[in-house]
Amino acid sequence: MIVEGPNLRGLAEGRRLPHVYTQDPARLCLYLPGTGEWRPELRLDETMLPWSVIWFFYFEDWLESDDWKGGGKHPGDDEPFEN
């Protein structure tokens, strides 16, 4: 999911965006590819849309706390975060 607006990098005020595949444009990390969490036959209104809302919830918290509490697996991690 690519975010065209609002400008997430502007909201981050120079900080590197958390839990995204790409910074510019901001491409949200909503699922771990290759795990079957998402497949093309799944409905977007039941997967990507609610997952994006949750991502934005944690993003807004991160803006204030500078701590990503949304969990997930990041490149280089051995195990997914437990949250």
Contacts in CASP RR format, 6 or more apart in sequence:
PFRMAT RR
TARGET T0000
AUTHOR 0000-0000-0000
METHOD contacts of the structure
MODEL  1
MIVEGPNLRGLAEGRRLPHVYTQDPARLCLYLPGTGEWRPELRLDETMLP
WSVIWFFYFEDWLESDDWKGGGKHPGDDEPFEN
1 27 0 8 1.000
1 28 0 8 1.000
1 30 0 8 1.000
1 48 0 8 1.000
1 52 0 8 1.000
2 25 0 8 1.000
2 26 0 8 1.000
2 27 0 8 1.000
2 28 0 8 1.000
3 25 0 8 1.000
3 26 0 8 1.000
3 27 0 8 1.000
3 28 0 8 1.000
4 25 0 8 1.000
8 17 0 8 1.000
8 26 0 8 1.000
8 59 0 8 1.000
9 17 0 8 1.000
9 23 0 8 1.000
9 24 0 8 1.000
9 26 0 8 1.000
11 63 0 8 1.000
12 63 0 8 1.000
15 66 0 8 1.000
16 23 0 8 1.000
17 23 0 8 1.000
17 26 0 8 1.000
18 59 0 8 1.000
18 62 0 8 1.000
18 68 0 8 1.000
19 28 0 8 1.000
19 29 0 8 1.000
19 55 0 8 1.000
19 58 0 8 1.000
19 68 0 8 1.000
19 70 0 8 1.000
19 71 0 8 1.000
19 72 0 8 1.000
19 74 0 8 1.000
20 26 0 8 1.000
20 27 0 8 1.000
20 28 0 8 1.000
20 29 0 8 1.000
21 27 0 8 1.000
21 28 0 8 1.000
21 29 0 8 1.000
28 52 0 8 1.000
28 55 0 8 1.000
29 55 0 8 1.000
29 72 0 8 1.000
29 74 0 8 1.000
30 38 0 8 1.000
30 48 0 8 1.000
30 51 0 8 1.000
30 52 0 8 1.000
30 55 0 8 1.000
31 37 0 8 1.000
31 38 0 8 1.000
31 47 0 8 1.000
31 51 0 8 1.000
32 72 0 8 1.000
32 73 0 8 1.000
32 80 0 8 1.000
38 47 0 8 1.000
38 48 0 8 1.000
54 70 0 8 1.000
58 68 0 8 1.000
58 69 0 8 1.000
58 70 0 8 1.000
58 71 0 8 1.000
61 67 0 8 1.000
61 69 0 8 1.000
62 68 0 8 1.000
62 69 0 8 1.000
69 83 0 8 1.000
70 81 0 8 1.000
70 83 0 8 1.000
71 80 0 8 1.000
71 81 0 8 1.000
71 82 0 8 1.000
71 83 0 8 1.000
72 80 0 8 1.000
72 81 0 8 1.000
72 83 0 8 1.000
73 79 0 8 1.000
73 80 0 8 1.000
73 81 0 8 1.000
END
